Amino acid sequence: MTPAELSAALRDALTTAVTAGELSLDPADVPAEVRVERPKNRDHGDWATNVALQLAKKAGTAPREVAAVVQRRLVQVQGVRAVDVAGPGFLNITLDAAAAGDLARVVVEAGAAFGRAAVPSGEKVNLEFVSANPTGPIHLGGTRWAAVGDSLARVLEAAGAQVTREYYFNDHGAQIDRFARSLLARAHSEPAPEDGYGGDYVGDIADAVLARVPGLLDLPRDQQQEAFRREGVDLMFGEIKQSLAEFGVEFDVYFHEDSLHTSGAVDRAVQRLRDLGRMYEADGATWLRTSDFGDDKDRVVLKSDGNPAYISGDLAYYLDKRERGFDRCVLMLGADHHGYVGRMMAMCAAFGDEPGVNLEILIGQMVNLVRDGVPVRMSKRAGTVVTMEDLVGAVGVDAARYSLVRSSVDSSIDVDLDLLTRRTNDNPVFYVQYAHARTANVAVNAAAAGVRREDAFDPALLTDETESLLLAALAEFGEVVRRAGELREPHRVARYLEELAGRFHKFYDACRVTPRAGEDVTDVHRTRLWLNDATRQVLANGLALLGVSAPERM
């Protein structure tokens, strides 16, 4: 019995109790989904629910009385061994061994679909992440967003949402001018401008521009700079795209900031806000009344000289996303943008939308690299920052992605390069991948010994404590995925996989899938192979959500 099947049985018990007059509830008050979860203490059963506490007030009776009504009906459901009413009205549910063990078959037969929402939510989500300026390689903070953002997109899709991965291409503004002047200076062997960009990559891009545009240095200086701007940005962004692709991250949309100013999108956004009565004129400038919506002050949208202020692009870009039909616009920003949140949420409200619903902003904290206990601070190519290539070159894509995803973005993290290159259980990505490789090896050995799944499956035989604990962990996967999507916390999947790997290793040590020499193959071996293969499938599904490979051998 899966958690979804148990949830449905609980709902049926409530519905029939209402129909029979045992509970004074409006049928509409019966929840569409009754949430079940694992008790912290396994002595309390396999699953628990607080649905009686949730409905007691509406039913006009004590929670324990509601629980008792549900208990009498649920205990009659096939596969349910016992139902106990505990505390103020919790229901603790114990399944019989066959019902619990049947999950192994469910997982194997579902395959890659196990853990994914059966029905799409219909929600359209625009997830914008990385969006690094095309003025240099992706630094370590952007690398964290690449790993977390792509994993979050995969999790949201598994939870039923329709997700568009978007990269906001900053090709408009002063930083691009500084980049062009830096390339121009390097091409002429001049010192970098005081506010320009350093690092060996500037020379690499400058050389590539000169190779692409023969005779460029013979042109007037202003034309040279424009060529370095145009070609340099294109080349740098090409490198960024390649780095992301090699990191396993692909975007559906690359949105050019410059298009907002050339397409009239800024003017349309300003007019929309004027029509809503959110704009006013003062000191020769056009202002947005963001202070009416929680911002600490109003914001200039059009400056007194008629040029758009920085926030004008944000207004136009947000409106463009909403007009493209996205229900939620999720934006991932670094810690240095924390002060940006208030004005963005006020902007959302000014358009008549709901902050935190139509617009969500996730703030990520810093990442530090450590080797031999000492911070790694320098990158030969980029100068003073560590890049995506530096991290991947040191530990590989899998370890880099996993290490950046397994912690909440709310916390700063130290990535230990020494740890991530070890092939030991102290290395979390090795620990999980090794569990998957071990399940694959068990399957190979089973085949060699003549243990075949198709010959038998008797879930009532899965009675060892390590089998029960492993089944319990497998049953939690779908809820972990759902919660990870709901809370925007893909690190929950990584931590779950580490727990699942630990339970599998204990099962492996305690229960044989293949018979010892001279022993016959029994249904116990065959059924355990189902459990082994179910674990293999869930490990693979979870690693796929993190963009990490599931190796067959290590």
PyMOL commands that set and color helices and strands:
alter all, ss='L'
color gray80, all
select helices_A, chain A and resi 3-19+27-29+42-44+51-59+63-74+97-101+103-113+140-158+174-187+200-212+216-218+221-246+257-262+265-275+290-293+310-323+335-350+388-395+397-405+417-420+428-449+453-455+459-461+465-475+477-486+491-510+523-545
alter helices_A, ss='H'
color red, helices_A
select strands_A, chain A and resi 47-49+80-86+90-95+124-128+162-169+253-256+279-282+285-288+299-302+328-334+359-364+367-371+374-376+413-416
alter strands_A, ss='S'
color yellow, strands_A
deselect
rebuild
show_as cartoon
